């Protein structure tokens, strides 16, 4: 299926990445301008969209030049606090809210599109000038700056070309230009000192004017913030000299901790634009042509929903295209899901969304107030906030609990999940032996007919059972010892088929966090439903890809305390990762480890790959999409380089009794060709 996207803005680039993640690769993004937009205006991305960026593997790159927004605070012009609320992880979300320069967001998105789809996937200097639709086919004509045109035949056309969309104009030729509300916005960015928490968003206003300030980047050397500011005034108060207008209309306002005159004076360039939006449309999708982002539902800039909803559009659109047999049906389903909600949100933003509280405060107390409770009922302000969050589907309950829009997780995700259940089969069969070295009765429940068949195939190809059984017993003993010594939180990374939280009888005060790819833990839970009531401690499952940067945020939001000791369990994961990913993972774990923490980890020895006896098994794993790629000749030394003080043992070491706190494993579990390390480590 060929997919053409008009517009390399947030919606278009996010759609390209989402479609690629859902298995599509014949995707081209056309941008009218000669380059992807480099304007550095700030924008906010709410946790519902940050979740999507995290699942696409973009959060780490974005956060290098962004700020995790801690609070939203609203004031009247006198600096009287009308309303404040925590945001992102500080409000209990599993994902942060981030404030970022639009230029940085687009750079990250465009770079990843080119990285994943190739440089040819983004074509700049190509404006859509004609659109023809025929049954089952669409023809889009793009014209360059030199006047030459090219006709592109495509199965799907996505109009993500902004508020002045050419695709929308082709679908609605009589609509005309965007409409305004009689407000002019002045905006800019300048470096300055942080205010309030240092990562706060402040909004001040009366019934006609608004002043918005928030940081979008941090100078790590000086601690100074790049502050984005927007000043909105009625059109009749606007003038040609931007700075003079801003200071004349807002000079006596009192933004908390901000010297407004200095900030405006240090702004390199002040931009002026009208506040405009589009009327809601009765239809987004026409055959195999649809709209997304501002092309579909441009709204006034209130409530941080412009870029946020563009990203959600992209993800929902990709999900429907991946899960419906026909493109037309998929695009209709996408529009049926998104259009009614965006129509309501556009209407909400015409009353300035959550900022309506500021307007009401001015109308009820134009000269200010001593206590906001004098002019608002007990729940009135909270109801405004909650209502707007529900309208935009960024309320915490929905964001944290809704199903993932990641389509299946791809071949690698499925293969790794299958491999985790193969190890459960091995543990279950060991448990049935009279001389079992590891007792895991729960593993039997995970031993489905399919996983048993796969285990038989793996063993027939030369796979071994020793490393699975021995690392399991090694981890059981070390974990039990640490919990007995007082450690009360456990984090199992790539938890897969791990059953310790069910079977070890850990103390009731223990918090046991499990992290794995979306769908893995849910699959395990369904199989373990017969023993769901046997959990003695608190289990906290979290869906995340450990190769990407969102999981520490999720973990902290779920209750992990980095100032308390933690037992970290990383079993069976390292063979699938490149060295740089392992180093990054261990560095993150080290940063989150208080004194007294313990790391339990295993990895293949380098000899595993050099031993001819393992060639058939390695080929088998590669063919299944679960290729082994990492081994260590000196695992203890590697851990030491990553900041860990380790005791590392090969299976042969353990069989010879080298570990005095672990029962010696039998020789049948330590064959000559099962070259494997297990280690217990502490922060150095």
C-alpha positions in Angstrom: 0.0 0.0 0.0 1.4 3.4 -1.0 0.8 6.2 1.4 1.3 9.9 0.6 1.3 12.5 3.3 1.0 16.2 2.5 2.7 18.3 5.1 5.8 17.7 7.2 4.5 19.2 10.4 3.8 17.5 13.6 0.8 15.5 12.3 2.4 14.5 9.0 5.8 13.4 10.4 4.1 11.6 13.4 1.8 9.8 10.9 4.8 8.6 8.9 6.5 7.2 12.0 3.3 5.6 13.3 2.6 4.0 10.0 6.1 2.6 9.8 5.8 1.3 13.3 2.6 -0.5 12.2 4.4 -2.2 9.4 4.1 0.2 6.5 7.2 1.3 4.5 5.9 2.8 1.2 5.4 6.2 2.7 6.4 9.7 1.4 5.9 13.0 3.1 5.7 16.1 0.9 6.4 19.6 2.4 5.6 22.8 0.6 8.3 24.8 2.3 12.0 24.4 1.2 12.8 22.9 4.6 11.0 21.5 7.6 9.8 24.4 9.8 12.6 25.9 11.9 10.6 28.3 14.0 11.4 27.9 17.7 8.0 28.8 19.2 7.1 26.7 22.2 4.4 24.2 22.6 3.2 21.8 25.2 2.6 18.1 24.7 0.2 16.5 27.1 0.8 13.0 28.7 -1.6 11.3 26.3 0.5 12.3 23.3 3.8 11.9 25.2 2.8 8.3 25.7 2.6 7.9 22.0 6.0 9.5 21.4 7.5 7.2 24.0 6.0 4.1 22.3 7.6 5.4 19.1 11.0 5.5 20.8 11.3 9.3 20.6 11.1 10.5 24.2 14.8 10.4 25.0 15.7 12.5 22.0 13.0 15.0 22.8 13.9 15.4 26.4 17.5 16.5 25.6 16.1 19.9 24.8 12.8 20.1 26.5 11.3 20.7 30.0 9.0 18.3 31.9 6.2 20.6 32.9 5.6 20.4 36.6 2.5 22.6 37.2 0.0 24.9 35.5 -0.7 28.0 37.5 -3.3 30.7 36.5 -3.4 34.2 37.8 -5.3 37.5 37.3 -3.2 40.5 36.2 -2.5 41.4 39.9 -0.7 38.1 40.5 -3.6 36.6 42.6 -3.6 32.9 42.1 -6.8 31.6 40.5 -6.0 28.0 40.1 -3.0 25.7 40.1 -2.6 22.0 39.4 0.2 19.5 39.1 1.0 18.2 35.6 2.4 15.1 34.1 4.2 12.7 36.5 3.7 15.1 39.3 0.0 14.7 38.9 0.3 10.9 39.0 0.5 10.2 35.2 2.8 7.5 34.0 4.1 9.9 31.4 5.3 13.5 31.7 3.9 16.6 30.1 6.7 18.3 28.1 7.3 21.9 27.0 9.4 22.0 23.9 10.4 24.2 20.9 8.3 23.3 17.9 11.6 23.4 15.9 13.2 20.8 18.1 10.1 18.5 18.0 10.1 18.7 14.2 13.8 18.1 13.9 13.5 14.9 16.0 10.5 13.7 14.0 12.0 14.5 10.6 15.4 12.9 11.6 13.6 9.7 12.7 11.5 9.5 9.5 14.6 9.8 7.4 16.4 7.3 9.6 13.7 4.7 9.6 12.3 5.2 6.1 15.2 6.7 4.2 16.1 10.2 3.1 13.8 9.9 0.1 10.8 9.7 2.5 10.7 13.5 3.1 10.5 15.7 0.0 10.6 19.4 0.6 9.8 22.3 -1.7 6.8 20.4 -3.1 3.4 22.1 -2.7 0.1 20.2 -3.4 -1.6 22.0 -6.3 -4.1 19.5 -7.6 -6.0 16.5 -6.3 -8.0 13.9 -8.4 -9.9 11.0 -6.9 -11.0 7.9 -8.7 -12.4 4.6 -7.3 -9.6 3.0 -5.4 -6.9 5.5 -6.5 -5.9 9.0 -5.8 -3.7 11.3 -7.8 -1.9 14.2 -6.1 0.0 16.8 -8.0 2.9 18.5 -6.3 4.6 21.6 -7.7 8.1 22.8 -6.9 9.5 26.3 -6.5 10.7 26.2 -10.1 7.2 25.5 -11.4 7.8 21.9 -12.4 5.1 19.5 -11.3 4.9 15.8 -10.6 1.7 13.6 -10.4 1.8 11.0 -7.6 -0.5 8.0 -7.8 -1.2 6.7 -4.3 -3.4 4.3 -2.4 -3.9 6.7 0.5 -3.5 10.4 0.8 -3.3 12.1 4.2 -3.8 15.8 4.3 -1.7 17.0 7.3 -0.7 20.3 5.7 -1.9 22.7 8.4 -4.6 25.3 9.0 -4.3 26.5 5.4 -4.4 22.9 4.0 -4.4 22.5 0.3 -6.0 19.0 0.7 -8.8 20.4 2.8 -9.3 23.2 0.2 -9.6 20.6 -2.6 -12.2 18.7 -0.5 -14.1 21.9 0.5 -13.4 24.4 -2.3 -15.9 26.9 -1.1 -14.7 27.1 2.5 -12.5 30.2 2.4 -9.7 31.3 4.8 -9.5 30.5 8.5 -11.6 32.7 10.8 -10.3 34.8 13.7 -11.6 35.9 17.0 -10.3 39.4 16.9 -7.2 38.7 19.0 -3.6 39.3 18.0 -0.8 37.3 19.5 2.8 38.4 20.1 5.3 35.7 20.8 9.0 35.1 21.4 11.6 33.2 23.3 14.4 34.5 25.5 16.9 33.1 28.0 16.2 34.0 31.6 16.0 32.8 35.1 13.5 30.1 36.1 10.3 31.1 37.9 8.1 29.3 40.4 9.2 25.6 40.3 11.6 26.2 37.4 9.3 24.0 35.2 6.0 25.8 35.6 3.6 27.1 33.1 2.0 30.4 34.1 -1.1 31.9 32.5 -2.3 35.4 33.4 -5.3 37.2 32.1 -8.5 39.2 32.4 -11.5 38.9 30.2 -9.8 39.9 26.9 -6.0 39.6 27.3 -3.7 36.7 28.0 0.0 36.4 29.0 1.5 32.9 28.9 5.0 31.9 30.0 6.8 28.6 30.3 10.3 27.2 29.9 11.1 25.0 26.9 14.8 24.3 27.4 17.5 24.4 30.0 21.2 25.5 29.8 22.8 22.6 31.8 25.8 24.8 32.5 24.1 27.9 33.9 20.7 26.5 34.8 19.1 29.3 32.9 15.8 28.6 31.0 14.7 29.4 27.5 11.3 30.9 28.3 8.6 30.9 25.7 6.1 33.8 26.1 2.9 34.7 24.3 0.9 37.9 24.8 -2.6 38.1 23.3 -4.5 41.4 23.0 -7.7 42.5 21.2 -6.9 43.6 17.6 -7.8 47.2 18.3 -5.0 47.4 20.9 -2.4 46.0 18.6 0.2 48.1 16.9 3.2 48.0 14.6 5.9 48.1 17.3 5.5 44.7 18.9 7.6 45.2 22.1 5.9 48.6 22.8 2.5 47.0 22.5 3.4 44.2 24.9 4.9 46.5 27.5 2.1 49.0 27.2 -0.6 46.4 27.7 1.1 44.1 30.2 3.8 46.3 31.8 1.9 46.6 35.1 1.0 42.9 35.2 2.7 40.8 37.8 3.8 37.4 36.4 5.3 35.5 39.4 9.1 35.6 39.4 9.4 37.1 35.9 10.8 40.5 35.0 8.6 40.9 31.9 10.2 44.1 30.6 13.6 42.4 30.7 12.4 39.2 29.1 10.7 41.0 26.2 13.7 43.3 25.8 16.1 40.3 25.5 13.9 38.5 23.0 15.8 38.4 19.7 12.6 38.6 17.5 8.9 39.1 18.3 6.5 37.5 16.0 2.9 38.7 15.4 -0.1 36.6 14.2 -3.9 36.6 14.5 -5.6 34.0 16.7 -7.4 31.8 14.1 -9.1 28.5 13.9 -11.3 26.5 11.5 -15.0 25.6 11.8 -15.6 21.9 12.5 -16.1 19.8 9.4 -19.0 17.3 8.8 -16.6 14.8 7.2 -12.9 14.2 7.2 -12.6 11.1 5.0 -13.4 10.9 1.3 -12.7 7.5 -0.1 -9.0 7.0 0.5 -8.3 10.7 1.3 -8.4 11.9 4.9 -7.3 14.9 7.0 -5.2 15.0 10.2 -4.0 17.6 12.7 -4.7 21.3 12.0 -5.9 20.4 8.5 -8.8 18.5 10.2 -9.5 20.5 13.4 -7.4 23.6 13.8 -8.3 25.2 17.2 -7.4 28.2 19.2 -4.1 27.8 21.2 -5.6 27.1 24.6 -5.2 24.0 26.7 -2.0 22.6 25.0 -4.0 20.5 22.5 -2.8 21.5 19.1 0.3 19.3 18.8 -1.1 16.9 21.3 -4.1 16.0 19.2 -2.1 16.0 16.0 0.0 13.2 17.5 -3.0 11.3 18.6 -4.5 11.6 15.1 -1.4 10.1 13.7 -1.4 7.1 16.0 -5.1 6.3 15.7 -4.9 6.7 11.9 -2.0 4.2 11.7 -3.8 1.8 14.1 -6.9 1.7 11.9 -4.9 1.3 8.7 -3.1 -1.7 10.2 -6.2 -3.4 11.7 -8.8 -3.0 8.8 -8.6 -5.0 5.6 -9.4 -2.0 3.3 -8.0 1.5 3.3 -11.4 3.2 2.8 -12.9 1.4 5.8 -9.8 2.2 7.9 -9.9 5.9 7.1 -13.7 6.0 7.8 -13.2 4.3 11.2 -10.4 6.7 12.0 -12.6 9.7 11.3 -15.6 8.2 13.1 -13.4 7.9 16.2 -11.6 11.2 16.1 -13.9 13.8 14.4 -16.8 14.0 17.0 -14.3 14.4 19.9 -12.3 17.0 18.1 -15.5 18.9 17.2 -16.3 19.2 20.9 -12.7 20.2 21.7 -12.7 22.9 19.0 -15.9 24.3 20.6 -14.3 24.2 24.1 -11.2 26.1 22.8 -13.4 28.9 21.5 -14.2 29.6 25.1 -10.4 29.2 25.8 -10.7 25.8 27.5 -9.3 25.6 31.0 -8.4 29.3 30.8 -12.1 30.1 31.2 -11.4 30.1 34.9 -9.3 33.3 34.4 -12.1 35.0 32.5 -14.6 34.1 35.2 -12.3 35.4 37.9 -12.0 38.8 36.2 -15.8 39.0 35.6 -16.5 38.2 39.3 -13.6 40.2 40.8 -12.2 42.8 38.3 -10.2 44.5 41.0 -8.7 41.3 42.4 -9.4 39.2 45.4 -7.9 38.0 48.7 -9.0 34.4 48.5 -10.2 32.7 45.4 -12.7 30.8 47.4 -14.6 34.1 47.8 -15.6 34.0 44.1 -15.7 30.3 43.2 -17.6 27.4 44.7 -15.7 24.5 46.3 -15.4 22.3 43.2 -16.1 24.8 40.4 -12.5 25.3 39.3 -11.7 21.6 39.6 -14.7 20.8 37.5 -13.5 23.2 34.7 -10.2 21.4 34.7 -11.6 17.9 34.8 -14.2 18.6 32.2 -11.6 19.9 29.7 -9.3 17.0 30.4 -12.1 14.5 29.7 -13.0 16.4 26.5 -9.5 16.0 25.2 -9.1 12.5 26.6 -6.0 13.4 28.6 -7.5 12.7 32.0 -5.2 10.4 34.0 -7.5 7.4 34.3 -7.9 7.2 30.5 -4.2 7.9 29.6 -2.8 5.4 32.0 -5.2 2.6 31.5 -6.3 2.6 27.8 -5.0 -0.1 25.5 -1.8 0.7 23.6 -2.1 1.9 20.0 1.1 0.0 19.1 0.0 -2.6 16.6 1.1 -5.9 17.8 4.6 -4.8 18.7 6.1 -6.2 15.5 7.8 -9.5 14.7 10.6 -9.0 17.3 8.1 -8.3 20.1 6.2 -11.5 19.3 9.3 -13.5 19.0 10.7 -12.3 22.3 7.4 -13.0 24.1 7.4 -16.6 22.6 10.9 -17.1 23.8 10.0 -16.0 27.4 7.3 -18.7 27.4 9.8 -21.3 26.1 11.8 -20.6 29.3 8.6 -21.1 31.3 8.2 -24.6 29.7 11.8 -25.4 30.7 11.2 -24.3 34.3 7.9 -26.2 34.5 9.5 -29.4 33.3 12.4 -29.1 35.8 9.8 -28.7 38.5 8.3 -32.1 37.6 11.6 -33.9 38.2 12.1 -35.6 41.6 15.6 -34.0 41.8 14.5 -30.6 40.7 17.1 -27.8 41.3 14.4 -25.1 40.8 10.8 -25.4 42.0 8.4 -23.2 39.9 5.0 -24.7 40.0 3.5 -21.6 38.4 5.6 -22.1 35.2 3.4 -25.1 34.4 0.4 -22.7 33.9 2.5 -20.8 31.3 3.3 -24.0 29.4 0.7 -23.8 26.6 0.7 -26.4 23.8 2.2 -23.8 21.5 5.0 -22.8 23.9 5.7 -26.5 24.6 6.0 -27.2 20.9 8.4 -24.2 20.5 10.4 -25.4 23.4 10.8 -28.9 21.8 11.9 -27.2 18.6 14.5 -25.1 20.4 15.9 -28.1 22.3 16.0 -30.2 19.1 18.0 -27.4 17.6 20.6 -27.7 20.3 19.2 -25.4 23.0 20.2 -26.0 26.6 18.2 -25.8 29.8 21.0 -25.2 32.3 21.3 -21.4 32.1 17.5 -21.0 32.5 17.3 -23.2 35.6 20.5 -22.1 37.3 19.8 -18.3 36.8 16.3 -18.9 38.2 17.6 -20.5 41.4 20.5 -18.0 41.7 17.9 -15.1 41.5 15.5 -16.8 43.9 18.2 -17.2 46.6 19.7 -13.7 46.2 16.2 -12.0 46.1 15.0 -13.8 49.2 18.1 -12.8 51.0 17.8 -9.2 50.0 14.2 -8.9 51.1 15.0 -10.6 54.4 17.6 -7.9 54.9 15.0 -5.2 54.5 14.8 -4.3 50.8 11.1 -3.6 50.1 11.0 -2.8 46.3 11.9 -5.1 43.4 12.0 -4.2 39.7 12.0 -7.0 37.2 13.0 -5.7 33.8 11.8 -7.7 30.7 9.7 -9.6 33.2 8.3 -12.0 30.6 7.3 -15.2 32.2 8.9 -14.4 35.6 6.6 -15.8 38.4 8.6 -14.9 41.5 6.0 -12.4 42.8 3.5 -15.2 42.9 5.6 -18.1 44.2 8.2 -16.7 46.6 5.9 -15.5 49.4 7.5 -12.1 49.6 6.6 -9.8 52.5 3.3 -7.9 52.2 5.2 -4.6 52.3 7.2 -5.5 49.2 6.4 -3.6 46.0 7.2 -5.8 42.9 7.4 -3.9 39.7 7.3 -5.8 36.4 8.2 -4.1 33.1 7.9 -5.5 29.6 6.8 -4.8 26.1 3.0 -4.0 25.6 1.0 -7.2 25.7 3.6 -9.4 27.3 2.5 -9.0 30.9 -1.2 -9.1 30.0 -0.6 -12.5 28.2 1.1 -13.8 31.4 -1.7 -12.5 33.7 -4.4 -14.3 31.7 -2.5 -17.6 32.0 -1.9 -17.1 35.7 -5.5 -16.2 36.5 -6.0 -19.5 38.6 -3.4 -18.2 41.1 -4.2 -14.5 40.9 -5.3 -14.6 44.6 -2.0 -15.9 45.8 -0.1 -12.7 45.6 1.3 -11.9 49.0 2.7 -8.5 48.1 1.8 -5.6 45.8 2.5 -6.3 42.1 2.8 -3.3 39.7 2.8 -4.2 36.0 4.1 -1.6 33.5 4.1 -1.7 29.7 7.3 -0.2 28.2 10.1 -0.8 25.8 13.4 -0.8 27.7 15.3 0.4 24.7 13.5 3.7 24.9 13.5 6.4 27.5 10.0 6.4 29.0 10.3 3.5 31.4 12.0 5.4 34.3 9.2 8.0 34.2 6.6 5.2 34.3 8.4 3.5 37.1 8.7 6.6 39.3 5.1 7.5 38.6 4.0 4.0 39.7 5.6 4.5 43.1 9.3 3.4 42.8 11.4 5.4 45.2 15.0 6.0 44.0 16.1 6.9 47.4 15.4 3.4 48.8 17.3 0.2 48.0 16.0 -1.8 45.1 16.5 -5.4 43.9 16.8 -5.2 40.1 16.3 -8.4 38.1 17.4 -8.5 34.5 17.2 -12.1 33.3 17.3 -13.5 29.7 17.4 -10.0 28.1 21.0 -9.2 27.3 21.5 -11.7 24.4 19.0 -9.7 22.3 20.6 -6.2 22.8 23.6 -4.5 21.3 26.4 -3.4 23.7 25.4 0.3 23.7 21.8 -0.5 24.7 23.0 -2.7 27.6 25.4 0.0 28.7 22.6 2.6 28.6 20.2 0.4 30.5 22.7 -0.4 33.2 23.6 3.3 33.5 19.9 4.2 34.0 19.5 1.5 36.6 22.6 2.7 38.4 21.3 6.2 38.5 18.1 4.9 40.1 19.8 2.8 42.7 20.2 3.9 46.3 23.0 2.4 48.5 22.1 -1.2 49.4 20.6 -1.9 46.0 21.2 -5.3 44.3 21.4 -6.2 40.6 20.7 -9.8 39.6 21.7 -10.3 35.9 22.8 -12.9 33.4 24.4 -13.0 30.0 26.0 -15.5 27.6 29.7 -16.0 27.7 31.6 -15.1 24.5 32.5 -18.8 24.1 28.8 -19.5 23.5 29.1 -18.0 20.1 32.5 -19.6 19.4 31.5 -23.1 20.3 30.5 -25.1 17.2 28.0 -27.1 19.3 25.8 -24.0 19.4 25.8 -23.1 15.7 22.5 -24.8 15.0 20.7 -23.2 18.0 22.0 -19.7 17.1 20.7 -20.2 13.5 17.4 -21.4 14.9 17.0 -18.3 17.0 17.9 -16.0 14.2 15.4 -17.6 11.9 12.7 -17.0 14.5 13.5 -13.3 14.8 15.1 -13.6 18.2 18.8 -13.5 17.2 21.4 -13.7 20.0 24.0 -11.0 19.5 25.8 -10.3 22.8 28.3 -12.2 24.9 31.1 -11.4 27.4 34.4 -12.9 28.1 34.7 -11.0 31.4 31.2 -10.1 32.6 32.3 -8.9 36.0 34.7 -6.6 34.3 32.0 -5.2 32.0 29.7 -4.6 35.0 32.5 -2.8 36.8 32.9 -0.5 33.9 29.3 0.4 34.2 29.6 1.3 37.9 28.7 -2.0 39.5 30.7 -4.1 42.0 30.0 -7.6 40.8 30.5 -11.2 41.8 30.1 -13.1 38.5 30.1 -16.8 37.9 30.0 -19.1 34.9 27.9 -22.3 35.1 31.2 -24.2 35.4 32.2 -22.0 38.4 28.9 -22.8 40.1 29.1 -26.5 39.4 32.5 -26.5 41.2 31.0 -24.9 44.3 32.6 -21.4 43.7 29.6 -19.6 45.1 29.3 -20.3 48.8 25.7 -18.9 49.3 24.2 -20.9 46.4 23.4 -24.6 46.5 25.7 -26.3 44.0 23.9 -27.1 40.7 24.1 -30.6 39.3 26.4 -31.3 36.4 23.4 -32.1 34.1 22.6 -28.4 34.3 26.1 -27.2 33.5 27.1 -29.0 30.2 30.4 -27.9 28.5 28.7 -26.0 25.7 26.3 -24.0 27.9 28.6 -21.0 28.3 26.7 -18.6 30.5 27.3 -16.0 33.2 25.2 -15.1 36.3 26.0 -12.2 38.5 25.0 -10.4 41.7 26.2 -6.8 41.8 25.9 -3.7 44.0 26.4 0.0 43.1 30.1 0.8 43.2 
